[in-house]
Amino acid sequence: MSMSSKVDILKHMYVPQHVILSPEEAKIILEKYHAKPDQLPKIRVTDPVVRAIGAKPGDILKIIRSSETAGASEYYRLVVEE
């Protein structure tokens, strides 16, 4: 690989799928878990995946991790500044 080549981190086998929730989807998730956005685990706006998908502070991400034993698991993170 040359120095000028770029790797698409979104296609890397160890990077789970990240999805920006719409305001409506975020509201449903927060109601489901009886939570406020600031009660969710955080992910920084500078995270390479956050930057790659164009998420902004205040967005809620759904992270879908797959495993051979557990199937798919969904996690949620609030995008925050540094």
Secondary structure by P-SEA (a helix, b strand, c coil): ccccccccccccccccbbbbbcaaaaaaaaaaacccccccbbbbcccaaaaaacccccbbbbbbbbbccccbbbbbbbbbcc
